[in-house]
Amino acid sequence: MVTFPAMGHCIPSLDLARLLASHSLAVSYITTRTIAQRLRGLMDESSQHIQLVGLSMDLIPRKSVSVVISFVESLRDPFERCVEEQGSRRPVCIFSDLFIDWTVHSAERFGTIRVIFAPCGAFGTSVFHAILGSTTRNKLRKEGDIVIVDGILSSAVKLTKEQMPERFLQLDLADPSVRFLMGTMQSISKCWGMLVNTFDELEPRYLQHLKNILNGKPLWSVGPVVPLGCIANTRGKTVDISEHKLVQWLDSKSPCSVIYVSFGSQAFLSQEQTQVLARGLAASHQPFIWSIKVSPETVSAESNQEELCTSYLPEGFMERDNGLVIWGWAPQLVILSHPSVGAFMSHCGWNSTLESILMGVPMVTWPMFAEQHFNSKLVSEELGIGVQFCQNLDAIPCEDKVEESVRIVLCSDEGTEMRNRALKFQRMAKRSVGEGGSSTLNLQAFAIEMHKLMNLKGEDRIEKGYDVNV
């Protein structure tokens, strides 16, 4: 298993590796040294069939897209050396992140099949593919401020220009990120099969679209891959608050009254963004938990937490008795599963979106980049379990819009309807990963295929339909 070197990709891949290991499949999870070090803290008895391998490379700064792409491409040689060192124990399957296309060539080199894992949802993957997956033309039409994405089943998807990254509108082939994403989307057709971190009942139309793209090759929806038994799991990070203090604070609040605010691991708000958001939260008069992550450059420049509070938050904000600020990481699943939490203000990364759905919590969304815009559209417009108040990483939220959105979800009849729908999807999600559920059966079917493959050699694999070039 080789995954894109970002925690939002690595953690669901490790969760999936655990599930595969529970079916007696031996998984070599290959990543960078830094990520391997983080993930070792998550290894337990359920990980006994997982070999965690850290390549002799490190993470790179996220600021330059071209540098990130170059780094991803540079993983190929050490990955292939790692496979070669297995000797006669060559893998029966290379399990590749959707956003790593060089594994096509690695699979051909080692005579094995390539299976894709899409850590994002079916809707986001479908839109990406419609724009970037065609070798002849992208399927975008522009009508005023609306971008229409054709080719997704029988109906087009309409997005505002703000929901579509500018580089996708222009598709400048001189842009390394455009070339990179086009390569990854076009490589979908070169896989043997595909697993998606979603469940049948959540995105049936878009799963069908992906099946059409695969043209008869197998697709398994296996999500949410969040293990139901690990609510206290911090999923790769050391938290910056005592769980006892956190739960004690939550226990003091009324059911469904608290909004939890967190924007993932990749986005750091500016001082102005933070202050506007703080004023909006204060104006809503609703209790909140806010996990604030400050960029490493800012942390190194500040001497202590008191100075951070002074510079980042409005005067008197920390003295409020209805808010809990966590400077750093919070145990997200613990918070979302608490009965006092009634809303999740999120960037709409797919992991956070699925966790919110799994816990039956409606969302207040601020999508910032990548497929987060598509996820927010799915949540707010198609599933009806959220409301969007801002978009784009560099945008300054409207203070009144923050207040209004929080109060809609927590205090209005509309918010009650969102919560009821969120609870309906929660029940669906839990059924899907329970005994006899759609995701459980799909995972079992995939594991059976892998066990069959392990017992076949050479020409027998081709005869049985496991040809790497099919």
N, C-alpha and C positions, 0 to 999 in steps of 0.2 A: 504494500500500500504506500503510495507516494502522494503527498498532498501539497497544496499551495501553502507557502510558508507564512501564514498569518493565523492567529489564534482562532478567528472566526471560522476558518476552514479546518484547522487541526483538531479542535475539540470535538466537533460532531463526527469527524473521521475516527477519532479514538473511541468515541461512544459506539460507533458502528463496528469498529474492530472488536470491541468487547462482545457485541451481539454475535458476530461471526465466530468468535472464539467459543461462545456458549454452545455452538453447533459442532464443536471439535474440529474447527478449522484453524490451522496454525498460520498466524499473520505476522509478517515482518513489517513493522511500521517504520518507514524510513523518512527522516526529517532532518532538520539542522541540529547542531549541538545545543543551542540555546533553547529551542523548543523542546527537545528531548529532556533537558534538565527540568523544565517546567512541568512536563507531563508525567515525569516519574513519580511525582507526588500523588498522582491520581491512580497509579497502578495498585491493584489489590488482588485478592484471590481470584476474582473474575478475569484477571488479566494473565493467567498462567500460560495461555497459549499465544501470548503476544510477545514478540521480540522487538523491543524499542531500540532503534538504531539511529544514533546521531552522526550525521556526516561531518567531516572535518571542515565545516563552514559555519559562518555565524549569520545572524540577522543583519540586515542592512537598513540604513535610514529610509523612512517612508516618503520623504519629501519629493523625490524625483521619480516619476512614473517610469522613465526610461531606465533608471538604475534598478528599480524593482524588477522590470521585465528582463534586463540583462542578468540579474541575479537568478531569477527563476530558470532561465535558459542554461545558466552555468551549473545547475544541479544535475544535468543529464550525465556528464562524465562520471562524477563520483557515485551516482546512483547505479550506473551500469557496472562500474567496478565492484560495487557492493554485491550485485547479483552474480557477477562472475566468481566472486569469492565463495559463493554457495557450492561451487563444484557441481557434483552430480545432483545436488538437491535444488535444481532450478525451479522457479515458481511455476505453478500450473496456470496462474492468472496474475497479470499486472493490474492492480486496482488503482485507477488514476483519478485524481481530482479533475473536474470538468475543465479547469483553467490551466491544465498542463498538457499541451498537445504533442510534445516531443516523445511522450510515452508510446505514440503510434509506432515510431521507429524502433524504440526499445523492444516492444512486443514482437515486431518482425525479426529483430536481431536474435532474440532468444527463443523464437518459435512458440510463443505462448499467446493466449488471448488477452485482449485489453477490455476491461470493464470500467465504465465511467461512474463516478459518484458525484452527483450534483448536490452540494451542500445548500444551495439556494432552492427556492420553490419552483414548481412547475410553471407558474405564471411568469415569473422573472426570467426563467430560462427560455420560455417560449418567445418573449419579446426580444431578448438578446439575439436569439437565433433568427427571428424574422428580419432583424435589422442587419445582422452581420454574417449570417450563415450561408447566404446565397453566393455562388461564384459568379453570377451574372448581374444581379441588381439587388439593391436593398429595397425593402417593401415599405417605404415611407412616402406618404403624401402630406403636403402642407396646405391647410385651409385657414388662412389668417393666423391666429394664435394657437390653432389646434394642429397637432401632428397625428396623422392617422397611420397606424401600423396594419398593413394588409397581410393576408396569408395565414392568420391564426384561426383555423377552422372556418366556419361560414361567416363569421362576423369580424369586422375590423375592431381594433382597440384604439380608442381615442385618448391622447395624452396632451396636456398643455406643453408648450415649448419649455417651460421651467422644469417639467418632469423628465425631459429628455436631455442628457448631457450634450453640450454643444458639439463635441467631437463626433457624436453619432449623427447629428444633423448634417454635418459637412462631409464626413467620411473621407478625410484627407489621408491618402495612403502614405504620405510622408510622415504622418504621426505614428510613432512606434506603438502607442497604446492601441490605435485602431488596427494596425497590422496584427498585433498580438491577439486581440480579441477576435478578429476575423479568423485567425488560424485556429483558435480554440473552438469556436462555434462550428467551423467547417470540419473539424476533426471528429465531431459527433458521429458523422456518417461512417467513420472508420473504426467504430468500436464494435465489439461483439454483443454487448448489452449495456444496460444503464440502470443504476439505482438512484432514486430521488428521495431526498429528505422531506417527504410530505406524506399525506395519507389520502386514500381514494376519495373519501367523502368530502374533503376540504377543497380539492381542485380538480374535479372530475373532467371538466372540459379541457383543461390545459394538459392534464396527463394524457388525454386522448390525442391532443395535438402532438405531444412528444412521441407518442407511439406511431403516429403518421410519419413523423420525421425519420424515425428509425426504420421504417419500411419493413416491418415484419420481425425485426430483431427484438429480443426480449427487453421489457422494461418492468422494473419492480419498484413500487412505492413502499418504503420501509419506515417512514417517519411517524411521529417524531422520534428521533433516535435518543432523546433525553431519557436516561434510565429512570423509571418511575420510583425506584427504591432509593434514589440518592438525592433527596430534596436538600439535604445539608451540604451536598457537594458544591464546592466553589468553582468547579470546572476550570482548573488551571491557574488560579490566582490565590494568594494569601489575602484574606479579608482584613480590613482596617477598622473593624469594630467587634467588640465582644458579642457573641450571639445572645448571651444572657441579657445584656443591656438592650440589644435590639428588640428581642421578643418582649421584654418587660415594657418597653415603650409602646410597641404595637398593641399589647394586651390592654393598655390604658385607653385605647381609642375605640370608637363605635364601629360596628360592622360596615364594611364597604365605604368608609369615610376618608381613607388615606390615599393619596396619589404618590406612587413611587416614580422617581425621576432618575434616569440613567441613559447615557448615549453611547454605550459600548466602549471598546478599547482603542478605536482609531481616531475618534474626534475629540479635540480639546477646544472648549469654548474660549473665546476672547473675554477680556474683562468687561467690555461693553455688552456682549451677548449674555454673560453671566448676570450682570446687574439688571438688565431688562427682564430676564427670566425670573429673577428673584422678586422683583417688584410685582410682576404678574401673579406669581404664586402667593405672595403676601396679600394682594388685593382679592384673591379668591376666598380667603378666610377658611380654606380647607387644610387639614393637617397633611404634611408631606414628609417623605424621606427622600433626600437628594444625595446621590453618589456623585461627587464632583471630582473629576480627574483633571489635574493641571498638567500641562505639557512639561516634559523633563527639563527643558530649558528654563521654564519659569521656576520650577522647584529648586533648581540649583542656584537661581538668582535670589531666592527668598531665604531668610534665615530661620524662620519658624512659622508654625501654623497661625499664630496671632497676626503676623504680617500678611499672610495669605488672606485671612478673613477680612482684614482691613482694606486690602487693595481690591479684592474680587467681589465683595458683597456690600450692599448698601449699609449705611450706618444703622446700628440697632437690629439688623436682621438676625444675627446669631442669638439675640436675647429672646426671640419669639418662643413661646412655650408650645406652639403647635407644629413645630418643624424640627426635624432631625437631619443635620448635615453630616455626611460621612466624607472625609477628605481621602479619597482613594477608592478601594474596591469594597463592594458589599455582596453578601451572599444572596444573589438575586432570586434563586428558587425558594429560599426560606422566606423572603419578603413576599413574593408573589403568591405563595401558598397560604399566607396568613389571612384569616377572615376579615381583618380590619382593612385590608388593601382593596380598593375599589376601582383603581385605574393605574395604568402604566404609561408614563410619558417617555417615549422611546424614539430612537433614530430609525427604527423599523429594519434593523438587520434581521436576517431570516432566523437566526438562533433565538434572538429575543422575541421575535414575533411568535415563533412556535411555542416558546416557554409561556408567553402570555396566554396563548390559546389553550395550552395544556392545563393552565391553572384557572381558566375561565375568567380572565380579567380583561375588560375592554381597554382600548389604547387611545392615547393622545399623541399624535405623531409629528415628528420633525425629521423627515428624510433628508439626508445630507449628500450622499453620493452613491454611485454605482446603482445596483438594482433596488436600493432602499426606496426610491421613488415609486417603483413598480409595486413593491410590497405594501407601501402606504396606500396606494390606489386600491389594491386588493382588499386591504383591511377596512378602509373607510367607505368605498363605493360598492364593492361586490359582496363582501361578507357582512357589512353593516355593523362592525364591532369596534368602530373607532372614529375619530375626527382629527383632521390635519390642521395645524395652526401655523406652520412655517415650512419652508423647504430651502434646501441648499446650505452647504457648510458655512459659507461666508455671509449668509443673510442675518439681519438683525430682526428678531421677533418683534411683533407689535404687542406691547404690554397688555392692552385691552383684549387682544385676541387670546393671549395666554390665559387671562382670567376667565374669559368667556368659555374657552374650550374645557378648562378644568371643571367649571361649574356645570356645563352641559353634561359631562360624563358622570359626575358625582352627585348632582343635585336635581336633575330634571327628569321628566317622564321619558324623554328621548334617551337619556343615559340609562334608565332602567331597562328600556327595550334593548339597548346595546348589550347590557349585562346579561339579559335573558338569552340573547343570541349567542354571546360568548360562552355561557354555560352549556348551551346546546352543542356547540363545537367542542367544548371540553369533554362532554360525554362521548362524542364521536371519536375524539382523539384517544381517549382511554380504552374504548372498545377496540379501536384499530390495533393497539399494541397489546391488548389482552389476549387471553386464550381463545383461539379461533377467529381473532380479528384479522382484517385485511392485511395490515402491515406484518403481523406475525406470520400469516400464511405465505406472504410474498417472500419474507426472509427465509422461511423454511424451504420454499421452492428454490431459491437461489443457492442455499447451502447444499441441497440435494444435487444440483447441477455441478457444483464444485467437487463434491465427493465422487460423482460419476467421472469427472474429468481426471481426478487423481488416479483412478484405476485404469485409465486408457493410456496408450503409448503410440507415438508415431502416427502411422497411417490410420490406426483405429480412431484417433481423434478426428481426423479429417472426415472419415467415413461417417462418424456420428454427429458431424456438424460443428465441430470445435476448431475449424480451420482458422488460423490467425488472420488470414486475408479475407474471410467472409464478412 
